[in-house]
Amino acid sequence: MTYGSQSMTAPLKRVAMRKPGRSLLSAKAADWHYGPGFDGARAIEQFDVFADLVASCGTEIIWIEDTGDGLADAMFTHDPSLVSDHGAILLRMGKPGRMAEPDLHAVSYQAAGIPVLGRIEAPGAVEGGDCVWVDTTTLAVGRGVRTNQAGIEQLAAMLAPHGVTVLGFDLPLGNGADACLHLMSVISPLDEKLALVYAPMLPVAFWQLLKDRGYTLLEAPADEFAASYGLNLNVLPLVPGDVLMVDGFPKTRALMESAKCRVRVFNADALCIPCEGGPTCLTRPVWRE
Ligand SMILES: NC(=O)NCCC[C@H](N)C(=O)O
């Protein structure tokens, strides 16, 4: 099976996803830091609409089953692994309730015939939401509550022989250790050199790198960032400049449309906003080309 995804925006050919099921239905909001509006049954309906949109572009979905293992956050398949051009990398989660998830990805990659390049080991921690391909040989990684220096060093050692430079950038604490704040919470690449950002929370050196590499940065409006708990910014490119976002944030949408993006929306008031993860988080790109 073809694999490899060292771009955030190249056409999404294959993706790993987990349809939420019994685990989400039985989840207690307080155990998972889910906010007001969480409704497992409605979240599942909204996920189905989202998955249809992804599939409608011809993207092949590798399904990871919700077997009732109680891992409610496992629908956010972006986080437990990466897929480099040289094989999958199994990560190690910073959120204690998510520690079992990389093993689910390991099983899926084995079944799909995708080799494993390596695995982040304790005391290292890296979550996929902290990893952003600036270009095919530069991986930016947010150092914060979910990802630590030991994890970044392991990732750098794994990827250096393949010509990839891994750069760590400090994230703020945001809303505290229980809340979800990844590097991808403050940037969504939209096209090869175009990204939607929440400028006030971008690590300065990362912002400088993006400018040096010729990126145009669209600055998402603060009121919609606050109203959506940051989910207005979580935008998934299916092909460069053709993106999916959570409905209800017209200024953010118009900003992307003014930069010539095609924007499609889906309703996610039960799925994404209370569960702290958007369309990028619900997808683990396995092959982008
Ligand atoms: N990449 C992402 O931003 N993933 C969102 C994960 C949300 C999940 N509730 C978590 O706290 O890990």
The ligand as a MOL file (V3000), in Angstrom:
LIG
                    3D

  0  0  0     0  0            999 V3000
M  V30 BEGIN CTAB
M  V30 COUNTS 12 11 0 0 0
M  V30 BEGIN ATOM
M  V30 1 N -4.7930 17.3310 16.9660 0
M  V30 2 C -5.7250 17.7470 17.8190 0
M  V30 3 O -5.8400 18.9360 18.1030 0
M  V30 4 N -6.4430 16.8330 18.4230 0
M  V30 5 C -7.5150 17.1310 19.3000 0
M  V30 6 C -7.5840 16.1510 20.3940 0
M  V30 7 C -8.7060 16.4290 21.3310 0
M  V30 8 C -8.7620 15.4610 22.4850 0
M  V30 9 N -9.9530 15.6660 23.2690 0
M  V30 10 C -7.5510 15.6250 23.3720 0
M  V30 11 O -7.6440 16.3220 24.3770 0
M  V30 12 O -6.5240 15.0440 23.0910 0
M  V30 END ATOM
M  V30 BEGIN BOND
M  V30 1 1 1 2
M  V30 2 2 2 3
M  V30 3 1 2 4
M  V30 4 1 4 5
M  V30 5 1 5 6
M  V30 6 1 6 7
M  V30 7 1 7 8
M  V30 8 1 8 9
M  V30 9 1 8 10
M  V30 10 2 10 11
M  V30 11 1 10 12
M  V30 END BOND
M  V30 END CTAB
M  END
